[in-house]
Amino acid sequence: MATNHSPDEESTRLYHPYQNYELLPINAHHLYKLPTSPEYLFTEESLKKRRSWGENLTFYAGTAYLGGSVAGAAAGIISGVKSFEYGDTAKIKISRILNSSGHTGRSVGCRIGAVGLIYAGVESGVVAFADRDDVWTSVAAGLGTGAVFRAARGVRSAAVAGALGGVVAGGVVAGKQVLKRYAHI
């Protein structure tokens, strides 16, 4: 039961496990003062305004997999509806839709999740190497991600995918900055 009691105590959250019990002679408000902001072991960590490489890895891979799975499931629903045959019962139609959306959602989700995983690793490497985090590190990470993702198909395919990845990453970062400036979200 966390409560804030006064404006001067906004930096801490008071925890009182015995709020409804007046059995203890000790005022529990003085015992449990818990911070509301993240606690860091070193002050250098608190000065950085970005996620750690592990948090980036989880965030990018997870959101890419989720987004790819949803988009793949939507495409699978469309292909499942297109595969209807004359005389199919409702049960068979539902089965076709579920099978198609599940298969397509999984495969697209895994592909895009792998791209998110590669992007997180390359971006963390670029930030650690350059010791800065700006638009150009994201563009370099997109370039490297596209090149690594299509490297098995040859040099030309890796170069095209790298250029496309750099353009997409730059566009996403620029769009994010435009939204921050004009949308006030």
Disulfide bonds with the S-S distance in Angstrom:
none
